[in-house]
Amino acid sequence: MATQNKRLKIKKRIRSIVSGSAARPRMSVFRSNKEIYVQLVDDMAGTTLIAASSSDKGIADDKGNKTEIATKVGKLIAEKAKEAGIETVVFDRNGYLYHGRVKALAEGARGEGLKF
């Protein structure tokens, strides 16, 4: 329970600084024990523009460890963002440390040309 409270405290600090708009949405990452989820959020309108997760059709069938799947999710969200005309985002790691699956997702998105 202590680690959850610590993450929420870090998340609150990050969210006081990071905010997304329609032109530059916030790329929010959520990591569970099995899956990883990412969404592009317009905080001004309070809407989710694009979402992707490891349970999506094209990715759920793939084999690999969780880090490799996180990289594929990053590439998928970058492709969807390009189709929607979004090139730059603000990265919100949601209180998680920037290593492992969160870092792999971010590098996968950067590799496909998403800027943040």
N, CA, C and O of each residue as an XYZ file, in Angstrom:
464
protein
N       0.819     -1.205      0.000
C       0.000      0.000      0.000
C       0.860      1.265      0.000
O       0.465      2.297     -0.543
N       2.014      1.172      0.603
C       2.881      2.345      0.679
C       3.373      2.755     -0.705
O       3.488      3.947     -0.994
N       3.668      1.768     -1.570
C       4.147      2.112     -2.910
C       3.043      2.754     -3.739
O       3.322      3.636     -4.552
N       1.791      2.329     -3.551
C       0.663      2.928     -4.261
C       0.497      4.387     -3.847
O       0.296      5.254     -4.698
N       0.581      4.661     -2.551
C       0.458      6.036     -2.072
C       1.601      6.899     -2.589
O       1.396      8.066     -2.923
N       2.805      6.333     -2.656
C       3.952      7.070     -3.165
C       3.749      7.416     -4.638
O       4.029      8.538     -5.060
N       3.256      6.438     -5.429
C       3.007      6.684     -6.848
C       1.958      7.768     -7.035
O       2.114      8.638     -7.893
N       0.895      7.730     -6.247
C      -0.168      8.730     -6.374
C       0.325     10.125     -5.998
O      -0.111     11.120     -6.577
N       1.227     10.194     -5.036
C       1.808     11.472     -4.632
C       2.664     12.044     -5.775
O       2.600     13.237     -6.069
N       3.464     11.178     -6.413
C       4.289     11.595     -7.551
C       3.388     11.998     -8.711
O       3.645     12.992     -9.390
N       2.312     11.207     -8.939
C       1.369     11.503    -10.021
C       0.748     12.884     -9.843
O       0.631     13.646    -10.802
N       0.358     13.199     -8.632
C      -0.255     14.497     -8.341
C       0.721     15.636     -8.635
O       0.324     16.674     -9.164
N       1.983     15.445     -8.298
C       3.003     16.458     -8.547
C       3.211     16.646    -10.055
O       3.332     17.774    -10.533
N       3.251     15.537    -10.796
C       3.444     15.617    -12.248
C       2.255     16.311    -12.908
O       2.436     17.170    -13.771
N       1.041     15.942    -12.504
C      -0.170     16.495    -13.130
C      -0.355     17.977    -12.828
O      -1.073     18.665    -13.554
N       0.280     18.485    -11.766
C       0.191     19.922    -11.500
C       0.998     20.711    -12.523
O       0.769     21.905    -12.720
N       1.949     20.035    -13.175
C       2.810     20.687    -14.160
C       2.353     20.380    -15.582
O       2.301     21.279    -16.422
N       2.019     19.114    -15.862
C       1.738     18.641    -17.219
C       0.258     18.773    -17.534
O      -0.594     18.335    -16.760
N      -0.041     19.383    -18.677
C      -1.418     19.503    -19.143
C      -1.426     19.413    -20.662
O      -0.507     19.890    -21.327
N      -2.468     18.797    -21.205
C      -2.550     18.622    -22.643
C      -3.599     19.513    -23.276
O      -4.537     19.961    -22.617
N      -3.425     19.762    -24.567
C      -4.400     20.538    -25.338
C      -4.709     19.751    -26.606
O      -4.155     18.672    -26.817
N      -5.584     20.282    -27.445
C      -5.928     19.591    -28.684
C      -4.724     19.542    -29.626
O      -4.518     18.551    -30.326
N      -3.933     20.615    -29.640
C      -2.771     20.670    -30.518
C      -1.627     19.819    -29.986
O      -0.884     19.221    -30.764
N      -1.482     19.763    -28.679
C      -0.412     18.984    -28.037
C      -1.002     18.220    -26.857
O      -0.927     18.686    -25.720
N      -1.590     17.046    -27.115
C      -2.265     16.302    -26.047
C      -1.289     15.657    -25.072
O      -0.098     15.518    -25.350
N      -1.822     15.273    -23.935
C      -1.047     14.589    -22.898
C      -1.078     13.092    -23.177
O      -2.150     12.510    -23.347
N       0.081     12.476    -23.224
C       0.199     11.035    -23.452
C       0.310     10.352    -22.094
O       1.383     10.313    -21.492
N      -0.813      9.815    -21.620
C      -0.890      9.231    -20.293
C      -0.710      7.717    -20.358
O      -1.350      7.041    -21.164
N       0.166      7.191    -19.502
C       0.481      5.765    -19.475
C      -0.057      5.153    -18.192
O       0.115      5.711    -17.108
N      -0.716      3.988    -18.319
C      -1.117      3.214    -17.149
C      -0.574      1.806    -17.310
O      -0.723      1.181    -18.360
N       0.047      1.327    -16.269
C       0.701      0.024    -16.307
C       0.095     -0.849    -15.214
O       0.168     -0.516    -14.031
N      -0.509     -1.978    -15.622
C      -0.973     -2.953    -14.649
C       0.012     -4.113    -14.638
O       1.021     -4.071    -15.343
N      -0.260     -5.134    -13.859
C       0.668     -6.262    -13.810
C       0.714     -7.020    -15.132
O       1.766     -7.540    -15.503
N      -0.403     -7.093    -15.848
C      -0.464     -7.852    -17.097
C      -0.395     -6.976    -18.334
O       0.280     -7.332    -19.300
N      -1.073     -5.845    -18.327
C      -1.250     -5.032    -19.531
C      -0.591     -3.666    -19.367
O      -0.166     -3.285    -18.276
N      -0.519     -2.936    -20.491
C      -0.085     -1.537    -20.475
C      -1.024     -0.761    -21.389
O      -1.349     -1.210    -22.488
N      -1.449      0.391    -20.929
C      -2.419      1.216    -21.643
C      -1.835      2.605    -21.834
O      -1.097      3.100    -20.983
N      -2.169      3.231    -22.957
C      -1.730      4.599    -23.216
C      -2.863      5.321    -23.930
O      -3.557      4.742    -24.765
N      -3.041      6.596    -23.588
C      -4.061      7.393    -24.261
C      -3.580      8.822    -24.426
O      -2.812      9.337    -23.613
N      -4.044      9.447    -25.490
C      -3.767     10.853    -25.736
C      -4.981     11.645    -25.286
O      -6.087     11.442    -25.788
N      -4.769     12.550    -24.337
C      -5.866     13.243    -23.669
C      -5.786     14.741    -23.925
O      -4.724     15.350    -23.794
N      -6.921     15.326    -24.293
C      -7.064     16.778    -24.389
C      -7.658     17.246    -23.069
O      -8.858     17.089    -22.844
N      -6.834     17.821    -22.189
C      -7.293     18.233    -20.858
C      -8.198     19.454    -20.904
O      -9.017     19.643    -20.004
N      -8.070     20.279    -21.924
C      -8.919     21.468    -22.028
C     -10.382     21.068    -22.246
O     -11.289     21.642    -21.643
N     -10.599     20.076    -23.117
C     -11.955     19.606    -23.394
C     -12.351     18.436    -22.496
O     -13.532     18.107    -22.382
N     -11.360     17.810    -21.858
C     -11.637     16.674    -20.995
C     -11.998     15.415    -21.764
O     -12.841     14.635    -21.321
N     -11.360     15.210    -22.919
C     -11.676     14.049    -23.748
C     -10.424     13.259    -24.092
O      -9.317     13.794    -24.138
N     -10.631     11.977    -24.330
C      -9.565     11.116    -24.828
C      -9.627     11.126    -26.345
O     -10.661     10.805    -26.930
N      -8.523     11.493    -26.982
C      -8.481     11.579    -28.436
C      -8.190     10.215    -29.063
O      -8.884      9.792    -29.987
N      -7.166      9.533    -28.562
C      -6.733      8.252    -29.104
C      -6.297      7.373    -27.941
O      -5.760      7.867    -26.950
N      -6.529      6.069    -28.062
C      -6.083      5.131    -27.034
C      -5.528      3.873    -27.678
O      -5.926      3.497    -28.781
N      -4.612      3.231    -26.985
C      -4.058      1.949    -27.420
C      -3.661      1.170    -26.176
O      -3.351      1.752    -25.137
N      -3.674     -0.148    -26.293
C      -3.273     -0.978    -25.162
C      -2.703     -2.293    -25.660
O      -2.786     -2.618    -26.844
N      -2.132     -3.032    -24.745
C      -1.565     -4.327    -25.093
C      -2.646     -5.369    -25.313
O      -2.341     -6.475    -25.760
N      -3.889     -5.055    -25.017
C      -4.983     -5.992    -25.263
C      -5.690     -5.710    -26.587
O      -6.696     -6.350    -26.893
N      -5.175     -4.752    -27.386
C      -5.730     -4.489    -28.714
C      -5.489     -5.682    -29.636
O      -4.599     -6.500    -29.400
N      -6.301     -5.762    -30.692
C      -6.281     -6.929    -31.584
C      -4.894     -7.274    -32.125
O      -4.447     -8.412    -31.979
N      -4.227     -6.343    -32.729
C      -2.958     -6.632    -33.381
C      -1.836     -6.989    -32.426
O      -0.897     -7.685    -32.813
N      -1.913     -6.531    -31.194
C      -0.819     -6.718    -30.242
C      -1.056     -7.924    -29.333
O      -0.099     -8.598    -28.950
N      -2.303     -8.205    -28.983
C      -2.607     -9.286    -28.051
C      -2.179    -10.645    -28.592
O      -1.890    -11.554    -27.814
N      -2.135    -10.795    -29.911
C      -1.758    -12.069    -30.519
C      -0.241    -12.261    -30.566
O       0.237    -13.388    -30.694
N       0.509    -11.174    -30.465
C       1.966    -11.254    -30.578
C       2.586    -11.913    -29.354
O       2.065    -11.825    -28.242
N       3.699    -12.567    -29.590
C       4.463    -13.181    -28.506
C       5.587    -12.235    -28.112
O       6.002    -11.388    -28.903
N       6.068    -12.380    -26.907
C       7.164    -11.562    -26.420
C       6.970    -11.232    -24.964
O       5.904    -11.467    -24.395
N       8.008    -10.684    -24.364
C       7.865    -10.299    -22.965
C       7.139     -8.956    -22.861
O       6.844     -8.323    -23.875
N       6.860     -8.533    -21.646
C       6.050     -7.332    -21.440
C       6.723     -6.075    -21.978
O       6.042     -5.160    -22.442
N       8.049     -6.019    -21.920
C       8.771     -4.845    -22.419
C       8.669     -4.748    -23.934
O       8.484     -3.657    -24.473
N       8.787     -5.872    -24.623
C       8.664     -5.867    -26.083
C       7.255     -5.481    -26.511
O       7.075     -4.769    -27.498
N       6.263     -5.947    -25.774
C       4.873     -5.606    -26.081
C       4.630     -4.118    -25.836
O       3.894     -3.478    -26.587
N       5.250     -3.561    -24.782
C       5.116     -2.127    -24.501
C       5.692     -1.303    -25.645
O       5.146     -0.253    -25.985
N       6.782     -1.761    -26.242
C       7.367     -1.066    -27.394
C       6.390     -1.072    -28.562
O       6.241     -0.065    -29.254
N       5.722     -2.208    -28.786
C       4.742     -2.312    -29.868
C       3.549     -1.396    -29.623
O       3.009     -0.818    -30.566
N       3.133     -1.258    -28.362
C       2.031     -0.351    -28.028
C       2.450      1.087    -28.305
O       1.649      1.873    -28.812
N       3.690      1.446    -27.981
C       4.207      2.780    -28.283
C       4.198      3.076    -29.767
O       3.848      4.181    -30.183
N       4.583      2.090    -30.572
C       4.572      2.270    -32.026
C       3.141      2.410    -32.535
O       2.875      3.209    -33.433
N       2.220      1.636    -31.962
C       0.822      1.692    -32.380
C       0.203      3.056    -32.076
O      -0.494      3.615    -32.923
N       0.446      3.596    -30.889
C      -0.130      4.905    -30.530
C       0.470      5.999    -31.418
O      -0.225      6.951    -31.772
N       1.747      5.876    -31.780
C       2.373      6.862    -32.655
C       1.751      6.820    -34.049
O       1.520      7.863    -34.660
N       1.482      5.619    -34.551
C       0.846      5.491    -35.867
C      -0.561      6.081    -35.859
O      -0.949      6.793    -36.785
N      -1.327      5.777    -34.801
C      -2.686      6.323    -34.690
C      -2.653      7.846    -34.577
O      -3.509      8.530    -35.137
N      -1.663      8.379    -33.851
C      -1.547      9.831    -33.698
C      -1.215     10.495    -35.024
O      -1.755     11.557    -35.336
N      -0.341      9.889    -35.803
C       0.010     10.456    -37.112
C      -1.206     10.475    -38.029
O      -1.410     11.435    -38.772
N      -2.017      9.415    -37.980
C      -3.237      9.380    -38.793
C      -4.199     10.489    -38.383
O      -4.925     11.020    -39.224
N      -4.212     10.844    -37.102
C      -5.088     11.899    -36.605
C      -4.465     13.287    -36.755
O      -5.101     14.290    -36.428
N      -3.229     13.349    -37.247
C      -2.578     14.635    -37.463
C      -1.878     15.189    -36.240
O      -1.627     16.393    -36.174
N      -1.555     14.346    -35.269
C      -0.864     14.770    -34.054
C       0.597     14.382    -34.170
O       0.917     13.215    -34.399
N       1.494     15.365    -34.012
C       2.921     15.090    -34.132
C       3.660     15.257    -32.816
O       4.666     14.586    -32.589
N       3.178     16.149    -31.930
C       3.856     16.378    -30.658
C       2.893     16.130    -29.513
O       1.703     16.432    -29.609
N       3.418     15.577    -28.428
C       2.627     15.300    -27.231
C       3.428     15.692    -25.995
O       4.625     15.970    -26.070
N       2.742     15.707    -24.860
C       3.385     15.902    -23.566
C       3.322     14.560    -22.856
O       2.236     14.000    -22.706
N       4.457     14.029    -22.416
C       4.502     12.696    -21.825
C       4.151     12.748    -20.343
O       4.730     13.526    -19.586
N       3.199     11.915    -19.936
C       2.774     11.800    -18.544
C       3.010     10.357    -18.110
O       2.266      9.456    -18.498
N       4.041     10.145    -17.309
C       4.371      8.786    -16.887
C       3.485      8.312    -15.751
O       3.612      7.172    -15.305
N       2.595      9.160    -15.277
C       1.547      8.783    -14.335
C       2.087      8.299    -12.993
O       1.453      7.472    -12.338
N       3.240      8.799    -12.576
C       3.798      8.426    -11.283
C       4.702      7.216    -11.321
O       5.337      6.894    -10.317
N       4.780      6.536    -12.455
C       5.662      5.381    -12.581
C       7.078      5.856    -12.872
O       7.272      6.917    -13.467
N       8.063      5.076    -12.456
C       9.438      5.414    -12.755
C       9.682      5.258    -14.253
O       9.088      4.394    -14.898
N      10.549      6.091    -14.796
C      10.834      6.047    -16.229
C      11.898      4.991    -16.495
O      13.057      5.316    -16.754
N      11.502      3.735    -16.428
C      12.366      2.625    -16.820
C      11.480      1.429    -17.098
O      10.293      1.437    -16.774
N      12.052      0.411    -17.695
C      11.280     -0.789    -17.980
C      10.225     -0.565    -19.044
O      10.518     -0.046    -20.122
N       8.984     -0.960    -18.737
C       7.912     -0.899    -19.725
C       7.522      0.521    -20.097
O       7.176      0.780    -21.249
N       7.571      1.442    -19.149
C       7.214      2.841    -19.441
C       8.238      3.441    -20.408
O       7.868      4.135    -21.355
N       9.504      3.177    -20.172
C      10.558      3.675    -21.047
C      10.470      3.028    -22.432
O      10.666      3.692    -23.450
N      10.173      1.727    -22.458
C      10.055      1.015    -23.738
C       8.912      1.583    -24.570
O       9.047      1.742    -25.783
N       7.794      1.888    -23.929
C       6.650      2.478    -24.629
C       7.026      3.841    -25.206
O       6.717      4.140    -26.359
N       7.693      4.661    -24.402
C       8.089      6.001    -24.854
C       9.072      5.923    -26.024
O       8.956      6.681    -26.987
N      10.032      5.014    -25.941
C      11.011      4.890    -27.016
C      10.380      4.332    -28.281
O      10.784      4.697    -29.385
N       9.387      3.444    -28.136
C       8.673      2.939    -29.303
C       7.912      4.040    -30.013
O       7.887      4.092    -31.242
N       7.286      4.928    -29.236
C       6.559      6.056    -29.821
C       7.516      7.034    -30.487
O       7.223      7.549    -31.566
N       8.655      7.295    -29.858
C       9.656      8.185    -30.448
C      10.224      7.592    -31.734
O      10.502      8.313    -32.693
N      10.392      6.279    -31.742
C      10.939      5.609    -32.916
C      10.038      5.745    -34.140
O      10.522      5.733    -35.272
N       8.736      5.873    -33.919
C       7.792      6.044    -35.021
C       7.602      7.508    -35.392
O       6.814      7.813    -36.287
N       8.307      8.426    -34.724
C       8.281      9.834    -35.115
C       7.448     10.752    -34.246
O       7.283     11.924    -34.587
N       6.913     10.265    -33.134
C       6.143     11.119    -32.226
C       7.126     11.941    -31.389
O       8.073     11.389    -30.829
N       6.909     13.238    -31.300
C       7.845     14.113    -30.579
C       7.280     14.475    -29.219
O       6.121     14.870    -29.089
N       8.138     14.331    -28.195
C       7.817     14.783    -26.834
C       9.072     14.922    -26.021
O       9.010     15.293    -24.849
